[in-house]
């Protein structure tokens, strides 16, 4: 059969995939529910079902009343609710060019170059928050935060001056001044506290909105064009993306705001109070070896030397902090993944009695977490030694340095206390890195992990836009064909052939069975048809405007009510209750109708066969033009499988079916069979035959017992 001519289409992924998805539905906004005791779950579900039936009846009445006016004034569709402004990310910009380390670099140099680029890659996306497509409040929040930091430094200087005045008044026993200064202390403190509280609000608001914006942007790219699935098929540092999109992205967006605010505050504080130290301390003269040595601004010199010693010590003992933090975060992500796997596959593990083996595997993974945590603990201990020592010495050093001048009368008590306060502030500013180095290392590790995920998404996105990498084209058929595979070859991302040069044309209403031994590439071919497998050559063309629906071997059951699970991937209120009830009846799940509004862990509650029946109920509701069954009846017995197939053919007589299955009994429900044969250079299509209608086994047995003309009635 000659293939349909291929009409090339633009490589816009949204346009290509639009024909292969059920039409979208407006989102349903659930009403808040009041919590009730666990025992009331079933009555609540029944009440919700009754309410839903009443609501459907009211809708029917309203439609009947408005029907004569429908043509004149069609009702406007309610627009879907818009997302919060801070939750809108922009993912439309093209990915940056790939930055590969040069071949002349050693492995160590190449790794350093890669990690350096990772930070740059994070900022390429992160800085978009302040760009044209960023958050409208990004710059107001940033400017407001910086302004408050500057004003707060002014209040710190005012409190420092107050310290000098109060101690001078105490030294001079000036009661009036002491009382007056005591009165203005409260406004100073209230102003400083108000500024700090406002800083916290602006800082955390900016962190929240930045995280929301970047998370939304990355998730949009992750979900686009099936990339979340394709990441499992390609090499790269993108394991455990769920941990990167949650914990790592949170740290990666929170810490930079804290760092910028901290650095600015430290710089302004150091600049302001260095002047105070230089003015108050003046020069220090001492005799050494018969010579008089004068040190101008000795308090400033001491503060700089002191900070240099502590910072150098921190760099020396904390040089492996970044790597250890990254290793610890990766181990934590792997540990969460192992526990998630046990929860998701709890039934299989319990049936096989694999608790002991799972426990051993969890122990091994957790031992890795503890080992990396122990190495990180050593780093924290060494940094705590420097940090704690610095905090204890900082208040004492200026007092000891100013004591000679106070004793000889050249410095007042107020000046000594002002110098001590200013020295502590300057030392705190200089020692900011000492106190925040562990957090800086943690941010570095998290930014690396989220940037690695971004780079993997970049690679997939570039592959979608670059024909040289071997992409399966998607277009529209001609001459009325429902689907055509034109010289289709499916490969791995490294070029290894899986399916080779397949030519198939499928007409509307045909029911095609794809067979072949295990490993011959049947499921891979199905993924290529669905658009999930992008690598290869040739084209997959669909009839324009037709919708594709997939029924995988393991149907996905979302969380929430059974109504939502049945309607998925459309909104739960796209169908009336009686329509969903009818679909459940047809697939043999009528006993679940009363639990339609019940929220339960349906993925764990339903058996494998019930999940596949539920998938067929979805199929009946969505009524697509073409459906792909990938071992969709493998969990059903032969009788139930026959019922499902007869139901689909009866309810959707015009639907085009492509089935991938091993059971020979399914041939009776198909009009055509194509066979793939595994070969060394990739599987090939070796057979394409029309299937003659076959009588069922029961009919053959009855004719053998009663004769071809006998009465087959039961006695």
N, C-alpha and C positions, 0 to 999 in steps of 0.2 A: 504494500500500500504506500503510495508516494506521500512524503511529508508535506505539510502545509508550508507555504512560503513564509519566511520570517521577515517581519517588519520591525526594524530596529526602533527602539524607543529610548528616550532620554534616560540617563542613569540616575534619575531621582528616586531614591529608595522609597520615599513615601508614596509616590505614584505607582511604583512597581508593586508594592505590597498591598496597595489599596484593593486590588481585584481579588486578593487571596484571603481576605478577612471578612467576617460577617459585618454587616453595617453597624456602626456605632450607635449607642443609645444614650440619652441624657442620664446623667448621674442621679441617683435617688438620694435624697437627704433624709436619713433616718431620724425619727423623733426620739428624744431622750426617754429612756425607760427607767422606771424606779426599780431599785433592787428589791428582791423578794427572797424568802428562804428557798433553799435548794428543792425542798419538797414540792414547791408550788410551780415547778418548771412546766410540767405537763398541762395543768389547767391554764397557765398563762399562754402556752402555745395554742391550746384550743380556743381561748378567747381571742387571741390575735388572728386566728384563722377565721373565726366568726366575723370579727371586725373587717377583715379583708374581703370576705364575701359580701358583706353589707356595702362596703365601699365600691366594689365592682358593680353591684346592683344599682347603686346611685349613679354611677358613671353611665351605665346602660340607659337608665331613664333620662338622664340629661342629654345623652346623644340622640335619643329618639325625639325629645322635645325640640332640639335644635336642628334636626336633620333638614327640614324645609329651607332653612336659611343658610345651609352649609355652603351652597354654591355662591351665594351672594357675598357673604362676609366670612371667609374661612378664618377660623380661630388662629391666632398667632401662637406659635410654639414658645413655650417658656424657655428662656435662655438658661443654659447651665450656669450654676454658681461659679463665680470667678474665684480664683485662688487669692489668698492674701498677698499683698504687694511684696512682702519680704520673701514669699515662697516662689517667686517667679525667677527662674534662672534662664540664662540665654546660652544655648548650646549650638547656635548656628554658625559660629566662626569656624573656618577650616582648621584642621590640626596643624601644628607647627611641623616644619621639616624634620625628618629623622636626623638625629645626631649620633652617629656611630663612631666609637673610638678608632683612631688610626691604626693600621696594621703594624706600624713600627713601634707601637707602645708595648711595654711589658704587661703581663696580666695585672700586676699591682697598679701600674699607671692607668691602664684601661679601666679598672674598677674605680679608681679615684675620679677619672674623667666622667664616668657614668654617673656617679653619685653627685658630682658637681652639677651635671646637667639636670639631674632629678629635681634639685632645688629650683633651678631656673624654670623647669617645666611646670612646677607647682605654681610659681608666680605668674606664668603666662596666663593661666586660667584664673588664679585667685584675684589678680589685679583688675579683672573685668568687673568686679563688684563696684569699682569706682569709675567705670567707663560709660560709654554711650548707652549700652544695654544693661547697665547695672541697676542698683537700687536707688530710687530717687532720694532716699534719706541718707545715703552713704556719706556724701560730702557735708551736709549739715551736722550729722553726728560727729564726724571727724573734726571739723572746725570747732564745734562746741566743746569736745573733749580736750583739744589742745588749749583752748582758751581757759578752761577751768584749771588745767594744770599750771598754766602761767600765773593765774590769779592766786592759786593756792600757795605757790612759792612766795608770793608777796605776803600772804598771811603768816607763813613760816618765819619770814624775816621780821614781821611785826612782833611775833611771840618771842623771837630771839632778843629783840630790843627790849621787850618787857622784862625778860629775865635779868638783863643788866640793870635796868632801873629799879626793880624790886629789891635786888640784893644790895645795891648801893644805898637804898633807903634804909634797909635793915642794918647795914653797917653803920650808917650815920644816925640810927635810932630816930628817924623822921617818921613819926606815926601818921601825920596827915598824908604824906606821899604814899605810904604803905596802904592806907585805906583807899585812897583815890585809885591807885594801881589795881587794888583788889576789885574795885568796881568795874574797871574797863576790861578785866580779864575775861569775864563771862561773855561779853559780845565778841571778843577775839576768838574764844573757843567755839562759840555758836556759829560764827562765820566759817571757821575752818572745818567744823563738822559738816555744815551744810554743803560746803564745796566738795568734801570727800564723798558724801552721800550722792550728790549729783554726778560726780565722776563715775561712781560705781554704776549708776543707772545708765549713763551714756555708754560706758565701756561695755557693759553686759548686753545692752540693746544692740550695739554694733556687732558684737560677737555673735549674738543670736541671728541677726539678719544676714550677716555674712555667711554663717554656716548654712542657713536656710537657702540662700541664693546659690551657693556653690554646690551644696548637696543636690538641689533640684537640677542644676545644670549637668552634673556628672551622671545622675541617675537617668536623665533623659537620654544622654549619649549611650549609657549602658544598656537601656532597654530598646533603643532604636535599632531597627533592621535585624533583630535577633542576636545582637552582639553579646548579650548576657549568656546566650547558649554557645555562640561561636568561641568565646573565651576558653571553653572547656576543650576545644579542638586544636588550639594553637599553643605554641610554647611561649614562655614569658613569665615574668615575676608578677602574677596577678592572682595567686591563690587566695582563697577566703575573701572574695570581694565584699561580702556582707560586713566583715569586721573593718575593712578599710573605709567603707561608706558610712560607718557609724562612729566607732571610737576614734579611729585614726583621723577622720575628717574633722571630728569635734576638736581634737587637740590641735590639729593643723590650723584651724581658724581661730581658736581661742587664744593660743599662746602669742601669736604675732601682735595682737592688739595689746596684750599685757606688756610685751617687750617694748613696743614703740612708746607706750605711755611711760613705762619705767625708765627707758633710756632718756626720754625728754625731761622727765622730772629729775633724774640724776644729773643731767647736764646743766639744767637751770639752777638746781640747788648747789652744785659744785661751783658754778660760775659766781653765784651770789655770795656764798659764804666763804669762798677763797678771798674775796675782797674784804670781808669782815675779819678774817684771820690776819690778813696782811696789815690791815689798819690797826687792829687792837694789839697784836703781838709785837709788831715792829721788828727791830733787829735784836739779836742776842749776841752779846760779846763775852768771850771767855779767854783765859790765858792758857796757852799750851806751849811748853818748852821755852818760856820766857817771852813768847810772842803773843800779842792780843789778836784774836781772830773774831771777826764780826760776820754773823750769818743774817742777811736781810730776809725778813719774812720767814723766820725760822719755823713758825707753826705750819705755814703752807708747805715748806720743804719737808717737814716731818710727815705731814699728811700724805704727800705724794710718795715718799719713800715707803711709808707704811702700806699704802695701797698697792704699790708695785710688788712688794714682797708677798702679800696675800694673793694677789692675782696671778703672779708667776707660779706660786705654789699650787694654786688651783689648776692652772693649765698643765702643770707637770704631772700631778697625780690623777687628773681626770681626763687624760688624753683618749682613753678607751671608752669613755662614757657613752658616746654616740652609738658605737657599734654594739655595746652591751645592751643599751636600751632598745635598739632595733631587733636584736636577737630575742630579747624578752618579749617584746610585742608580738613577734612572729610566733613564738612558742605559745603565748596566750591564745592567739587566734586559732592555732591548730588544736589546742585543747578544747576550745568552745566548739570547733567543728566536729571533733570526735563525739562529744556529748550530744550534739544535735543529731548526728547520724544514728546514735543509739535510740534517741527518742523517736525519730522518724521511722525506724525499722524495728520498733519494739515488738510487734507481733511476730515477725519472722525470727527474731532472736529468741523470744520466749518459746515458740514452737520447737525450735531446734535445741533449746537448752544451752544456749551459748553465753550465759551470764558469766561463767568463769573465764572464758576466753576474752570476752569484752572487758571484764574487769582487769585482766592482765594488760590488754591494750591500752586501757585508760591509765593504768598505773605507769606504763612506760612513757606515755605522753606527758603525764603530770610530773614524772621524774625529770623530764627535760625542762619543764617550766621551773621546777624547784632548783635545778642545777644552774640555769641561767639567772634566776633570781638571786641565788647565793653569790654568784660572781658580781652581780650588780650591787648586792649588799656591801661587798668589800669596797666598791667605789664610793658608795654613800658614806661609809664609815670614814674614809680618808677625807672626803670633802667636808663632812661634819667636823672633823678635827680642825681643819683650817677655819671654817666658818665660825665655830664656837669660840675658838681662841681669839679670833679677830674681834668678835662682839664683846668679849670680856676685857680686852686690852684697850679698846677704843675710848671708853669714857675716862680711863685712868691716865693715859699718856698726856693729854693736854694739861691736866691739873698739875702733874709732876713738872712739866716743862714751864708752866706759868708760876709755880711756887716761888722760885728765887725772886722774880720781879714783884710778887705780892709781898714777900717778906721785906724787901728793901724799900717798899712804899711806892714804887713806880707803876704799880698796877692795882686797881681797886678790886674789891671782892666781886663787884658786879661785872667788871671786865673779865675776871677769871672765869666766872660762870658763863658769861656770854661766849668766851673763847672755847670753853669745854663743850657747850651746846653746838657751836658752829663747827668745831672739829668733828663731833659725832656725825653731824649732817654731811659734812664733806666726805668723811670716811665711809659713811653709808652709801653716798653717791658713787665713790670710787670702787667700793666693794659690791656694787650691784651685781656684777657678773659673778662674783664669788657666791652670792646667795642664790642666784638663778641659773647657775650652770647646769644643775640636774634637769631643770625644766627645759632649758634650751636644748639639751641633748635629747630629751623625750620628744620635743617638737620636731627636731631634725629627723628622728626615726619615723615619726608619723607622716611627716611631709614626704619622705622618701617612699613610703608604702603607698600613699594615695597617688603620688606622681607616677609610680610604676604602673598602677592601674590605668592612669590617664594615657601613658605611653602605649600600653597594649590596645586601648581603644583607638588611639591615633593610628596605629598600624592597621587595624581593621577598617577604619574610615578611609585611610589612604588607598587601601586595597579596593574599596568600593568605587573609588574615583579614578583608578588607574587600570586601564585595560591590559597593560603589559603583564600584570600579575596573574592573569588567567581567571576571568570571572564569567560565570554563567549568565548569559543575557536573558532578560525577561521582556516579552513583548505581547502582541496580540495576534491571534490567528486570523486567517482568511478562509473563505469558502465555507463558513459556518462550523468549522471544527471546534469542539469544546476545548481540546488540549492537544498540543503537538510538541514532541521532543525532537529537535532538529540537530542531528550530529552531536548529541549531548554526551560529553565526557565529564565524569566527576572525579576529582582528584583530592588528595590531602593538601594541606597548606604548603607542604614542601614539594609538591608536584607529583607525588606517587599516585598512579592511576588506581581508582577503585571500580569505576564503571566506564567502559570504553565505547564511544561512537554508537550511541543508541538512537534509532530512528523509530518513532512511534507517533501515530495519529489516532486520536480517540474522538469519536463522534458523539453528539449529544444523546444521552439516554443509554449509552453503552455501559456494560458492567464488566470491568476488566480485572482478571485475577493475575497478580504478579507472583510467580513461584520461582523456586530455586533453592539449592542447599544452603545451610547456614553459612554465613560469611561471604555470600556471593554478591552482596551489595544492595539487597532489596531495600532495606531501611534507609540506606544512604541515598538511594535513588528517590525515595519518598521525601526525604528532607530537602533534596535539591528541588523537587517539584514545589514544595511548600515555601521555598525561598530561604530556608534556614541554613542550607549548605551552599556557600557562595563560590567555592573554588572549582574550577574546571573550564570547560569551553562549550561552545554550542549555545543553544537557547531553549528556554521553556516558554511556550506561548499559550496564552489563555484566550478564550472567547471574550471579547470586550464586554465589560459590565457584569460578568458572571462572578458568583461568589464561591469561594472554596472553604470547606470545613474539614478539620482534621479530627480523627478519633485515634489517639495513640493507644498503645497497649496498657499503659498505666495512666488513666485519666486523672487530671488535676482536680482536686476538691478544695475550693477556697474556704476560708474560715467564715463563720457567720451562720445564717439560717439555711435550711434545706432549700428554700425558695431561691436564694442566691446561688447555691451550688447547682441547682437545676437550670437556671437561666444563664449561667456563666458561658461565654465572656460578656454577655449583654447585661444590662441593669436588671435587677430583680423584679421591677414593676413594669417591665415591657410586655408582660402577658398577664392576663387575668387568672384568678385562682382556678376557675373551671378549665382553662386551657392547659394549665400545668397539671391539674388532676388528670385530665384526659391523656396527656403524654405519659404520666406515670402508670396509668392503667394499661396502656398499650405495651409497655415494656416489662410488665409484671411487678411493679413496685407500688401497687395500690395500697398496700398496708402502711405506706409511709405518708399518705396524703394528710392524715391528721397531725402530722409533725412538721408540716410545711413551714410554719413560722417559728419553729424551735431552733434556738442557737445551741449547737453541740459540736464537739470535735468530730465532724462527719468523716474526715479523712481516716480517723482511727476507728470509728464506729462501723462504717460500712465494710463489707467483705469485698474481695477482689471482683467477684461476679456482680455484686450490687453496684459497684463503681462503674463497671462497663455497661450495665443496664442504664444507669443514670446518664452516661455519656450518650447512649442512643436516645434517651428522652430529650436531651439537649438538641440532638440532631433533628428530631421531629419538630421541635419548637422553632429552630432557626430556619429550617427548610431551605438549605443552600442549593446551588445549581450543580455543584460537584463536591463529592465527599471522598476523602482518602481514609481507608481503614487499615491501620498498621497493627496487625495482630489484635484487632479490637474485640475479638470474641474468644481470645485464648483462655480466659478464666471461666467460660461458660461450658456447660455440658452440651452434647450434640443437639438435644431436643431444644434447649434454650437458644442455642445458636441459630437453629433453623427458624425459630419463632422470631428472633430479632431480624434476620434477613428478610423473612416474608413480610414482616411489619414495615420495614423500610421500603421495600418494593411496592407494597400496597399503598402506603401513605404518601410516598414521594415517587410516583411512577415515572416522572420525567428526569429524575436525578441521575447524574453520571457517577458511577462508582468505580474507584480504583482500590482494590484490596491487596494487601500483602499478608499472606498466610501460608501455613504448612499443611493444614488439614485438607485432604482431598475431597471431603464432603462439601466444601464450599463451592466446588465447581458447578454444582447444580443451580446455584443462584447467580451465575455469571454467564455472559454471552461470549466471552473471549478470554483466552489465556496466553500470557507471554511468559517465557522462561529465561532466566538469567543463569549463565554458567560461569563459575569462577575460573579465571585463567591467570597465568603468571603476570601478564601485562595489564590486568584489569578485567573485570567481568564483562561479558558480552551477551547481547540478546541472540539466543540461538533458536528460538521457536516463537511463533506468533500464529495461533490457530483459533478458529471459531469453535465454540462449544455448542454441540447439539443439545437441545433440551432433553433432560434425563428424567426418567420416572424415579420416584423415591423407592427405597428398598422395601418399604411395607407393601407398596403396590405390586412389586415383583413377587413377593412372598405370597400375597393373596391369590395372584393368578396361578401360581404353582399349586396351591392347595385346592382352589375352587374351580380352576379352569378359566380360560379367557372369557367365556360367556357366562360363567356361573354367577350366582347371586352371592355377593360378599357380605350380606347382612349377618349380624351377630345373632347367635341363637340364645 
